[in-house]
């Protein structure tokens, strides 16, 4: 859905394009960090592994078939388990 007036969208894009590439990259990074914080506030997990799994499922889970998704989840759990002792 796009309810932004086309003229306003054009003006906004022009404004963004006047920024330096480094500034635009910082903005993207800040938005990504904000999205992660918002996601984490709704995840009730006990271990780093389960947080990683929950973030993956929320962000990308719908993009994979069940078998692929299960393999990725197993891998995330095993990797995080190596660092924090949780499996």
Secondary structure, DSSP 8 states (H G I E B T S, - for coil): ---S-HHHHHHHHHHHHHS-HHHHHHHHHHHHHHHHHHHHHT---SSHHHHHHHHHHHHHGGGS-HHHHHHHHHHHHHHHHHHHS--
